Amino acid sequence: MMHAASAAGSIGDVPGLLVGHAQDERALTGCTAILIPGGGVCGVDVRGAAPGTRETDLLAPTAHIERVHGLCLSGGSAFGLDAASGVVAFLEERGLGYDARGWCVPLVPAAVIFDLGIGDGYVRPDRAMGYAAAEAARPGAVAEGNVGAGCGASVGKLAGIERAMKGGVGTACVCLEGGLLVGALAVVNALGAVVDSATGARIAGPRAEDGTLFDDDIALIVARERARTAEGGNTTLVVVATNARLTKAGATRVALLAHDGIARAIVPAHLSGDGDVAFAVSTGEHEAGVDLVGTLGARVTAVAIARAVRAARPAGGLPAAGAP
């Protein structure tokens, strides 16, 4: 079986998916649209204590709806949920959606990150930006770094935003013999540090006064609690996609396991100010067990997170791992 470190490609390699970004590089915010023109079985696991989401309840295994037609990941905190309306409009124009007694209703669950702290926080992804991201959606290679929902993302905020580093969007995909594909896309805006899951080495995170990476997370958490510093404004969003045939319950299990990948790549993860959300999408008919798909999903999630910060560029006064 392929090791996580060897994962390459992008979530766009999974048949049935189109991915597009739109961003405002001056204001440092943006959104990412993942279109599923043929519909996809989708599950979600919301692990963060401070999430911002739209239409995630319909992904419950007990909910009536079986397939969704897109996902929208966005900056702008709660304001950025408006971007999903643009993705919905794009799909409706093309007749792609749920047939509700003759009405085409595209189903586009969404989740957001808080990126108001850098750039211009009064500029947020809106309906027009969501439409532009959907219009830009293509199969295959997906741009990484300061693009889409990762345009204003930052990581390593345990020591404060002034000692943080640039986050972004990352993606990866694995293909096993026989044709099973499992890909992931991550928007990395974490409070904690990002590590290489294969080596444990820190890639980006809180910086000490001399600019080196600070590695005592407990000391930073204790300092924040003593100062009663709010921990809001942090989130990692993940989408795992596969050509395996999954039920909604199976997709929900894969989404749950994707959080294992978040915990391997972000230290610490799932804190009280994090809004971590993982989606899982099935677009094909390949025969594969949920445990295999979920395990691979966790691995490519960890790789996608590392790629996000390695691809990031300095912005908003924050250095980046690849170009400090």
C-alpha positions as a printed Julia matrix, in Angstrom:
324×3 Matrix{Float64}:
   0.0    0.0     0.0
   1.13   3.52   -0.77
   2.65   5.54    2.07
   1.19   8.99    2.8
   4.43  10.68    1.86
   4.12   9.35   -1.69
   0.65  10.8    -2.25
   0.65  13.15   -5.21
  -1.87  14.56   -7.64
  -4.99  16.34   -6.46
  -8.59  15.8    -5.45
  -9.42  16.8    -9.02
  -8.08  13.42  -10.17
 -11.21  11.75   -8.75
 -13.72  11.36  -11.61
 -16.9   13.4   -11.29
 -15.32  16.36   -9.46
 -14.55  19.86  -10.71
 -12.64  22.31   -8.5
 -12.39  26.08   -8.85
 -11.03  28.98   -6.82
 -11.84  32.67   -6.66
 -10.09  35.18   -4.39
  -9.41  38.82   -3.63
  -5.64  39.01   -3.19
  -5.78  42.56   -1.85
  -8.38  41.83    0.83
  -6.89  38.35    1.43
 -10.04  36.25    1.28
 -11.63  33.83   -1.16
 -13.65  30.7    -1.73
 -13.3   27.27   -3.31
 -16.09  25.49   -5.16
 -16.14  21.72   -5.61
 -18.77  20.81   -8.19
 -20.26  17.33   -8.55
 -22.33  17.6   -11.76
 -23.55  14.01  -11.6
 -24.26  14.2    -7.88
 -22.3   12.52   -5.12
 -23.11  10.69   -1.91
 -21.79  12.91    0.87
 -21.16  12.68    4.6
 -19.83  15.18    7.13
 -18.22  15.16   10.55
 -18.09  18.46   12.44
 -15.4   18.14   15.09
 -14.63  21.79   15.78
 -16.27  23.61   18.67
 -16.76  26.82   16.66
 -17.92  25.79   13.16
 -19.62  27.89   10.51
 -21.67  25.68    8.18
 -24.63  25.53    5.81
 -26.84  22.54    4.89
 -24.81  19.99    6.83
 -27.91  18.54    8.5
 -29.1   17.11    5.18
 -25.93  14.97    5.09
 -27.01  12.94    8.11
 -27.46   9.24    7.2
 -31.1    9.5     8.31
 -31.86  12.53    6.12
 -33.96  12.11    2.98
 -31.47  13.54    0.47
 -29.01  11.03   -0.99
 -26.8   13.18   -3.23
 -25.36  16.68   -3.29
 -24.2   18.66   -6.31
 -21.37  20.7    -4.88
 -19.52  21.94   -1.83
 -18.38  25.47   -1.03
 -15.46  26.28    1.26
 -15.01  29.95    2.04
 -13.24  32.62    4.01
 -15.12  35.49    5.61
 -16.38  33.68    8.72
 -20.2   33.52    8.88
 -20.44  36.25    6.24
 -18.68  33.95    3.76
 -21.54  31.45    3.77
 -23.13  33.77    1.21
 -20.65  32.43   -1.37
 -22.54  29.13   -1.49
 -25.51  30.96   -3.01
 -23.36  31.78   -6.04
 -22.43  28.13   -6.49
 -26.11  27.2    -6.24
 -27.01  29.8    -8.88
 -24.33  28.5   -11.24
 -25.59  24.93  -10.93
 -29.26  25.92  -11.26
 -28.54  27.71  -14.54
 -27.23  24.43  -15.89
 -30.09  22.29  -14.61
 -27.9   20.47  -12.08
 -29.71  19.78   -8.85
 -32.35  17.86   -6.96
 -35.66  17.52   -8.77
 -38.14  18.93   -6.29
 -41.51  18.49   -8.07
 -40.18  20.04  -11.24
 -37.9   22.59   -9.59
 -34.12  22.18   -9.9
 -32.66  22.71   -6.43
 -28.85  22.35   -6.28
 -27.68  21.08   -2.9
 -24.4   22.71   -1.86
 -23.29  22.24    1.75
 -20.73  24.81    2.85
 -18.25  25.62    5.61
 -16.15  28.69    6.39
 -12.92  29.77    8.02
 -12.28  32.96    9.98
  -9.81  35.08    8.01
 -11.02  38.55    9.01
  -7.86  39.18   11.05
  -5.55  39.77    8.08
  -6.14  41.74    4.91
  -9.38  43.73    4.75
 -11.89  42.05    7.02
 -14.72  44.15    5.6
 -14.4   42.39    2.25
 -15.91  38.89    2.38
 -16.66  36.18   -0.18
 -20.13  36.79   -1.55
 -22.54  35.35   -4.1
 -20.54  36.81   -7.01
 -17.29  35.27   -5.77
 -18.96  31.89   -5.25
 -20.31  32.03   -8.81
 -16.82  32.91  -10.1
 -15.29  29.96   -8.25
 -17.9   27.61   -9.73
 -17.32  29.07  -13.19
 -13.59  28.4   -12.81
 -14.09  24.77  -11.74
 -12.19  22.18  -13.77
 -11.11  18.53  -13.39
  -7.49  17.58  -12.81
  -4.8   19.75  -11.26
  -5.86  22.11   -8.47
  -3.94  25.28   -7.53
  -2.53  25.31   -3.98
  -1.35  27.89   -1.48
  -2.81  31.42   -1.33
  -5.84  30.63   -3.46
  -9.56  30.23   -2.94
 -10.63  29.71    0.63
  -6.97  29.61    1.67
  -6.16  33.12    0.4
  -6.35  34.62    3.9
  -5.63  31.48    5.93
  -3.0   31.5     8.67
  -1.53  28.9    11.04
   0.32  28.81   14.34
  -1.74  31.42   16.19
  -1.16  30.0    19.67
   1.36  32.8    20.25
  -0.88  35.42   18.64
  -1.44  36.47   15.05
   1.76  38.55   15.11
   3.79  35.33   15.41
   1.68  33.23   13.05
   2.54  32.02    9.55
   0.66  31.8     6.28
  -1.74  28.92    5.7
  -3.56  28.02    2.51
  -5.1   25.31    0.36
  -3.45  21.94   -0.23
  -4.5   18.78   -2.01
  -3.3   15.21   -2.62
  -4.53  11.94   -4.09
  -3.54   8.27   -3.94
  -4.35   5.54   -6.45
  -4.12   1.87   -5.54
  -3.67  -1.01   -7.95
  -7.09  -1.83   -9.27
  -8.06   1.81   -9.69
  -9.24   2.95   -6.26
  -8.75   6.72   -5.95
  -8.91   8.69   -2.72
  -8.15  12.4    -2.78
  -8.31  15.23   -0.28
  -8.41  19.0    -0.31
  -7.66  20.98    2.86
  -8.07  24.63    3.78
  -5.59  25.14    6.6
  -6.27  27.98    9.04
  -5.2   26.28   12.25
  -4.45  27.57   15.71
  -1.7   24.97   16.08
   1.44  24.05   14.17
   1.55  22.01   10.97
   3.84  18.97   10.96
   4.99  16.49    8.35
   3.02  13.36    9.26
   5.76  11.11    7.86
   8.66  12.6     9.85
   7.04  14.59   12.67
   9.07  17.66   11.67
   7.37  21.02   12.12
   6.75  22.86    8.88
   4.95  25.96   10.11
   3.59  27.21   13.41
   3.99  29.72   16.21
   7.3   31.59   15.97
   9.57  32.51   18.86
  11.03  36.01   19.17
  14.03  35.02   17.05
  11.75  33.74   14.27
  12.35  30.03   14.86
   9.4   27.69   15.3
   8.22  27.44   18.9
   7.61  23.81   19.88
   6.23  23.98   23.45
   2.49  23.95   22.73
   1.54  23.37   26.36
   3.43  26.48   27.47
   1.64  28.53   24.82
  -1.79  27.2    25.84
  -1.05  27.92   29.51
   0.03  31.46   28.62
  -3.15  32.03   26.61
  -5.34  30.76   29.43
  -3.57  32.96   31.99
  -4.06  35.96   29.72
  -7.64  34.85   29.02
  -6.94  35.28   25.32
  -9.81  34.3    23.04
  -9.04  31.35   20.79
 -11.58  32.14   18.07
 -10.8   32.45   14.4
  -9.3   29.08   13.54
 -10.46  26.22   11.37
  -9.27  23.45    9.08
 -11.73  22.37    6.39
 -11.25  19.06    4.58
 -12.99  17.34    1.67
 -12.13  13.68    1.01
 -13.35  12.31   -2.31
 -13.26   8.8    -3.75
 -14.45   6.79   -6.72
 -15.5    4.03   -4.31
 -19.21   3.34   -3.92
 -20.26   4.5    -0.44
 -23.56   4.81    1.36
 -24.26   7.98    3.31
 -23.37   6.12    6.49
 -20.1    5.02    4.88
 -19.32   8.53    3.68
 -19.98   9.82    7.2
 -17.51   7.27    8.57
 -14.87   8.38    6.04
 -15.45  12.01    7.06
 -14.98  11.03   10.69
 -11.7    9.28    9.9
 -10.47  12.34    7.98
 -10.15  14.05   11.35
  -7.42  11.52   12.17
  -5.46  13.11    9.33
  -6.07  16.57   10.77
  -4.78  15.42   14.16
  -1.65  13.89   12.6
  -0.76  17.06   10.72
  -1.87  19.81   13.14
  -0.58  20.01   16.71
  -2.69  20.68   18.72
  -5.93  20.17   16.79
  -9.64  20.42   17.6
  -9.31  23.09   20.28
 -12.24  25.12   21.57
 -11.7   27.91   19.04
 -11.32  25.61   16.04
 -14.21  25.06   13.62
 -12.82  21.91   11.99
 -15.17  20.27    9.47
 -14.57  17.25    7.23
 -16.72  16.22    4.27
 -16.47  12.94    2.35
 -17.83  12.47   -1.17
 -18.38   9.29   -3.19
 -18.63   9.74   -6.96
 -18.09   6.26   -8.37
 -18.85   2.56   -8.31
 -15.45   1.09   -7.4
 -15.69  -1.72   -4.89
 -13.78  -0.86   -1.7
 -14.43  -1.15    2.02
 -15.12   1.86    4.19
 -12.13   1.12    6.43
  -9.75   1.15    3.46
 -11.19   4.35    2.02
 -11.22   6.04    5.43
  -7.65   5.05    6.23
  -6.43   6.35    2.89
  -8.53   9.46    3.38
  -6.81  10.21    6.68
  -3.41   9.76    5.03
  -4.08  12.06    2.08
  -5.67  14.61    4.42
  -2.42  14.84    6.39
  -0.43  15.23    3.17
  -2.82  17.88    1.81
  -2.45  19.9     5.02
   1.34  19.85    4.76
   1.18  20.81    1.1
  -1.04  23.77    1.94
   1.58  25.47    4.08
   4.48  24.47    1.84
   2.72  26.06   -1.13
   1.75  29.21    0.76
   3.41  32.54    0.01
   4.02  35.42    2.45
   0.99  37.72    2.71
  -0.65  40.03    5.21
   2.62  40.5     7.05
   2.93  36.77    7.7
   5.92  34.69    6.54
   5.43  31.37    4.76
   7.14  28.02    5.25
   8.56  27.99    1.74
   9.6   31.64    1.69
   9.99  33.13    5.19
